Structure formats: structure tokens, C-alpha cells
Amino acid sequence: MGATALTHPIFESAGPPGRVELDVPVLEAGGLAGPGGLSPGSVTRFQDEDPSSPLRVYGVPKSMLVEVGPFPYSPPDSSSPDSPSPLPHAPPTARPNARIVLNGRPGTGKSFLLLQLASYAAALRTPSGHRQWIVIYLPRTRALLDGSTPAVYSLQTQTYQQPRAAWNLLSRIGRANREFLEVLGTTREWRFSVASASAGAGAGVDSTAAQQTIDHALAPALLDALLTELSSQTQFPVLLAIDDFQALAAGRSGYRDAQYKSIRPHHLGMGRVLLEFAGGRRGLARGLLLAALTRSDPAFPVPPQLAAALSLPDEFTPSPRSVRERRSAQLASYLEGEGKRRERALRAVRVPDALSVREAAALFEVWLDAGVERETGADELFLGKYAESSGNARAFVWGGLLATLQTAK
């Protein structure tokens, strides 16, 4: 039966089938007040109309692909030493070269918080309307280690370079931060393996990033030069956000060498660059590094060596720690630092295990207005689902609200 034959009012729909437009304000960086501000218990949605927004340019983790929508936000107490909110409450230079790793139980919203902070940094504007932060967001770090892109051994760096992965990240950085790259200039002359590819001192950083179109083989060197220039400049703060951070500390990756032995992440070009920033070998002159641990990925669980470096409680370790456990001294130098870099080591911040009642109620009201839940007995349904999920954000939405399959229309 064709769609034109369905004339009964039950088949009429005001919008596309299966799609519900949620009437919630867009996340804005105008302050803690207002319809799109970061007020406790308020529900906003990510900015997806700006072509340079992190959501549009970098994408989101696969597990969040169908979950991105409204979210509650409760800004942490700024007086707490573990406050993971250096963007809303602190000036960019208050915590120079800070390195924060978001930790918590599965489903508590670590990846959402990381995406939220990246979106908030991209939304910050000067009084003249220009962006303030350079945002580099990696939502799928595991994709750099699972062997989905080719890798070639480089004698110069003694690592397995990943040209296609480097080219992909280089192009996304250029699209998301074009207005910054057009202003910044190189601090020294850069020469690459191809004679026609070079960048003199004072040349625009955007020209360095634009040379990616010459050859994919140049992408690792161009990416290294771009990150070096961005990390050394102090004109604009830089936010480096890394999701699936535990994959970088794994004992193996999806790549194999000529003897079919597993290649460790810190022997891969992309993995080593990110670990150098995380461990302090490369510092951000103005900015901070934010990372999030993913605990729902069986291929890359949180390794005990990373848990020990972050001083995580025993409840977050997959197995009891042992002094007989084999540790990598090279990986320890990245995670724990050496000498003076130990003072700037990674610091773990725990995300709350449960949504507050105010946050959960705000989410429930959005889905209620969208017609997902029934209006009769709404209070009893909310309290029941909140108790069933113990306040866990993922369980409350997917195992609670959406799993009931109730409609008010």
C-alpha cells in the first residue's frame, strides 16, 4: 500500500517519520544564566549548526551517535580542588599546562562531559564576536589503534607512522580552527621530505596545514609541525580533548609488525604524539589537556599501569593489583613523567556516579514534552525509573525512559 493511500488521521505526522524535534535551547557560552547557559539542572543541546563546531567537524564516539541530544549540566563547585571545569570558572592561564583525566563508572557521562567542554570552549566568544579557544577534539582514539588505517615504519622517528589517520586529523583541525590558523605564523622554518614542501619562519600556520593536499605521506610531519606551533604559541589558548584515553596505555594495538607481533600504542606515530602531550614531554604554553576513560570497551579496558599512574581506587581496577605485574618503563615515562615533569603529571577527576534529582527531572520533562512518556502517573514513573537506574545517566535514559515505549499521542 502506497503512502498516498494512508488517509486515516493516525498516519498523519507534522514532521519526518520517527523524528521528534526537541524544543530545548542551544548550548551557549554567554555565562551561567540564561536559556542556553550552564545553570544547574538546565537542559540544552549541542551546537550542530555552526560548520566549525566540534560536533560537526570531529564527530562523536560511536556509542554516542544515537544519544547526542539534550543533556543536563550541573557545574561543579569551583571551590573543590577536583573541579573539572577550568573553562567556565577559571581564566585560560590560571592552570597552565593542566592535564585532567575524567574517571567514573560506566554510563556516568564522561564522554558527554568531554564533548560538552569542547563545545563550550568552541562557543566562547570575545566581545567582538571572535572565538577564544583552539579546540582539538579526538572522540574516537581507539580508531587510531585498531588497525583500521595503514601504518608504515619510519626510520627517522623509529615509529610506525599512520599517514591516513594523520591526514584525517590534520584536515579536521584546519576546518575547526581556520580563523586561528589564518592569523598565527610559524616560529621557525620547517622542511619536509619532499623538496616542494616547506614552510619558512613567519609563514602562516594555515599554509602548513594546507600542504596536506600534496601527499598523504607528508601528513605525519605536517601534523607534528602544526601541533608544535599551536602548543608553543601564547596568543590563543588550546584545548586538547581526548576520549578513549585508556586505549593509549594499552599493552597492544590492532597493528602487527613483520613478525606478526602486536605493536604497542606508544610505538605508533599518532599514539606517541598524544602520549607526549599527556605525559608532559610536550607542553601547552597556554591551554590544557582533557581526557576521558571509556569503561565499556572490552577491546581496550583500563590497564592496571594506567590505574596506578592515576592513583585510581581499587574499585576501578579490572583485577587485583600485583607487584609481579609486568610494567613498561617506556610507558611509565609518558604516564608518570620524569624529573620535573612529575609535578605536572596526569590528575584524575571522578565524575559523579548518579544524576541529581534536579538533573534527572529536567531530562524527564524534555522527553515528556516530546511525547515519549505518558503524562498520567508521570511522577510515579519518574521516581520508579530513577530508583531502578540508581541515578545512572545511561541507565536512566535508555533502560528507563526510552525502554518503556510509552507515547502520549
N, C-alpha and C positions, 0 to 999 in steps of 0.2 A: 504494500500500500504506500502510495506516494505521500509526501508531506502535505501536498495541497488537499488531500482527501481527509486530513485530520482537522475537522472543523469544530470539534467539541471544545468548549471553553477550557477543559482540563489540559489541553495540549497547547494553549496559548502561553507565551512567555514574553516578558518585556525585554529580555536580553538573550545572549547566546546560551544554548542549552548547556546545563551543567556548570555554569559560571555565575558566581554571586559576587557582585561588586560591594565591597565593604566600605561604608561611609565613615572612614577614620582619617584624621589629619596626617599629613606627611611629616616625617621627622625633619625638624628644622633646628638650626643652631643659634636661635635668637636669644637663648637664655633658658632658665629653668622654668619659666612661666609661659603661659600661652597655649593655644590649642596644639601646636606641634612641638612644644618644648619638652624638656626632660623632667617632668614633675612626677612625684611618686604615684604609682598606680595608673598613670595615664597610658593610653594605648595609641600608638602611632604606627605608620607603615614606612617601609624603606623608600628612599628616593630612587625611582626607577625611570624617571622621565629625562633626567639630565644625562646626555650621552657620555659624560666623563665620570659618572658615579661609579663607585666600586662594584655595585650590584650589576651594572650593565657591562662594565669593561672586564672585570676579573671573574665574574660569575660567583657561584656559591657551591659549597660541598654537595655532593650527590644526595646525601641523606637529607639535606635541607631544601632540595629543589622544589618539592611539593609543599614544604612547610612555610616558605617565606611569605609572610603576610603581616597581620597585626601582631604586636608583641608588647608586653608591659615592660616598663623600666622603672626601677627604683634606685636612684643614685645613692651610692654608699655614703656612709658618714665620712666627711672629709677629715675628721679628726682621727680616724682609725689609721694605724700605720700600714694596714693591709688593704687600703682603699685602692681598687684597680681603676680609678677614674682620674688619671692625670690630665686628661683633655678638658673636661668641663670645669674642674675646680682649681687647676694649677696652671701657671703660665708655662709656655713651652720650654723655658730654660730653668725651671725650678728643679727638675730632676734630669740633669744632663746624662745622656747615655744610659738611661734606665732600661733594665731587662726584666720583664714581668711575664710569668707563665701562669695562665689560668688553669686551675685544677678543680676537680669536683667529681661527684658521682655521675654516672651516665644519665643523660636526659635532663640535666640541670640548666642547660642553656649556655655552655661555654662557647660554642661556635657562634651562637646568636649574639652573645655579648661582644665577641671579637668583631663580627660583621657590623654590629651597631656602633662600636667605637670607630671603626674605619669609615663608616658612613657619616658619623658625626664630625670627624676630622675633615672629611671632604666637603661638608656643608658649612664649615666655619668660614666666615667672610670678614674682610676688613670693612671699615666704614665706606670705602669707595666701591665696594662690591666685588673685590678680588678674593680669590681663595687664599687661605693662610698655610695649609699643610700640604706637603707632598706625601701622597698615600701610595704605598706599595703593599698590596694585599695578595697573599697566596692562600686561596681557600682549599686547594687540593694538593698538599705537599706529598701525599702518598703517590700521586700520579707521576712525580719526578723520580720515584724509586721502584716502581712496579715493573719496569722493563717495557713500558708501552711505547717509548721512543728510542731511537738508535743511540748508541754510545760508541765513541772512538777514543782509543788510548792516545794521550798526548805526552810525548817525551819532555816537552818544555815544562809543563805543570805537574807531570807524573800523576795525573788523574785521568779518569775516563770522562771525557768531555761529552756533553749532550747538546749538539747543535740545534736540534729542532726545539727542545724544551727551552733553551736559552733564547732562541729567536722568538718563541711564543711569549715569554715573559717580557722580553725587550720591547716587543710591539705593544703589549698591554700597558707597560709603564709609559710609553710615549703617548698613547691615546688618553690615559687618565691624567697625565700631568703635562700636557702640551704647553699650557701657558707659562709654567715654570721653566721648562726646558728652553723656551724661546728667549728667556731673559738671562739665564745663567750661562757662564762661559767656562771653558776648560782652564785649569790652573797650570797645566804643563802640556808638552807635546806628546801625542800618542801615536805610535807607529804599530801597524799590524802586519800580519804575514804577507798580505797582498800589497804590492807596491802602490797601487792606486788608492789604497785605503789608509788614510792618515788624518789626524786632527792636530792642528797646531795650537800652541798656547794662546788662549784668549778666544778660540773659536767657540761657537755656540754649542751647548750640550745637545741641543736638538739635532745638530748636524752629525754628532757622533752616534746618536740613536738612529738617525735616518739611514746610516750606512748599512743597516741590516739588510737592505734590499740588494746589496751587491752579491752576497753569497752567505748561505746559512752557515758555512764553516767558520765565518768570522763572528758569528753571534756570541759565542762564549767570551771572546776577547772584548767585543764591544760592550757586552753586559758588565763585564768586570770593570771596564773603564767608566761606564756610566755610574755604577754603584760607588766606585771610588770617588768620583766627582761629587755625587749627591751627598755622600757621607762626610765629606771634608768641608763643604760649604756651610756657612752660618747665616745666610740670608733668609732661608726658609726652613722651618722645622720639618723633619722627616718622620713618618710613621711607617715602620716595617711590621706588618701583621702577618703571622704565620700560623695557619691551622694545621692539624695533624702533626704537631711538633714532635711527638714521641717517635714518629717514623724515622726522624733524622738520627736518633740514638739507637736504632735497632741494630742487631748484630749481623743482619744480612739484608739484601735487597733482591729485587727480581732480576737483576743483571748477573751474568756469568762471564768469567774470563775464558781464556783459551783452554784452560784445564778444566773447565766447567765447574769452577769453584765460585761460590756466591761472593759478590763484590759488596763490601761494606759501604754504607751511605757516605761516610766521610772520605771514601776514595772516588766518589763521583763528583764531577765538577759542580753541579748545582747543590748537592748536599754539603760539600765543603764550604762553598761561599756562604750559605746560610748558617752553618755552624761557626764560621769565623765571626760573623756578626753576633751570634748568640753567646759565644764564649769570650768576646772582648778582644779578639785579635784584630778585628776591625771595629772601630767605634764610630758612633754617630756624633758628630760635633754638636749638632743641635737636633734633638729628637729622641725617640725611644723605640724599643722593640717590644711588641706584644705577641705572645704565643698562646696557643690553647692545646690542651691534651685531649685526644679522642680516645674514649674507652669502649667504644662499640665496634672497633675494627679488630677482628680476630687475626688478621694477617700482620698487623703492626701493633701489638699490645705495648703497654708502657714497660720498658725494660727495667730490671732492678737497678742497674747502674744509674739510669736517669732518676729513678725514685730516690736513690741515695744522694745524688748530687743536689736534688731539690729539697732534701730532708722531708720527704712526704711521710705522713703517718703510715703505720703498718696496714691500716685498712685499705690503702690504695695500692698495695703491692700484690701482684698475682700469686706469689708464693712466698714462704718464709725466707728471709734473707740469710745468707750463709757466708762465712768467712772464706769458704772454699770456692766461692763463685768466681769464675774467670772474668777478669776485668780487662778492658782495653786501655792501656796507658795513653795512647794517642787520643782516644775518645774522651778520656778523663781530662786531658789538657784543654779540650774545647768546652766541656760542660762545667768544669770546676775552676778553670783558669790557672795561671801560673804566676807566681810573684805578686806584683801589684794588681794584676788582673783579678785576683781572688776577691778583692774588695768590691769589684763590680760584677760579681757572679750573678747567675740567674736567681730570681726570687719568685717563689710560688705563692699565689694568692688563691684562696679557696672560694669558689662560687657557692652561694647558699644552696643547701640541699633541697629546699622547698620554696615555692612561691608563697608570698604572704597572702592572707585572705583578701586584702585590698587588690593585689595584683590579679589573683585568680578571679575575683568578682568582675574586674574590668574586662578580662578576656571573655568571661561568660556572657556579659552583657552584649559584647560585639557579636558573638555567634547567635545570641538570642534575637537581636535585631535583624540579623541576616536570614532568619527563618530556619536555622539548623536545628534549634531546640524548640520544644513546645513551651508555650507560655504558661499553661496550667501546671501548678506544682513546681514552678521554677526554683523556688528557694530550697525545697526538699531535694530536687535533682542536683542543684549546685553543691549542697552540703554533702550529699551522698558521693558524688564523683570526686569531690575534693578529699574526702576521707579515704576513698578507695585508692587514690593515687598517692596518698600521703604528701600531697602538695608538689610532687614531681611534675615539672612543666610538660615534658613529653608525654608522660602517662596521663596527665590531666586532660590534655587536648585530644590525643589520639586514642587512648584507651578509655577516656571518659566522655568528652563532648561529642566527638565525631563518630565514635563507635556505636552510639545509641541509635543513629539513623532516624532521628525524630525530625519532623518538619512541621512547621506551624501553618503552612499554606496547603 
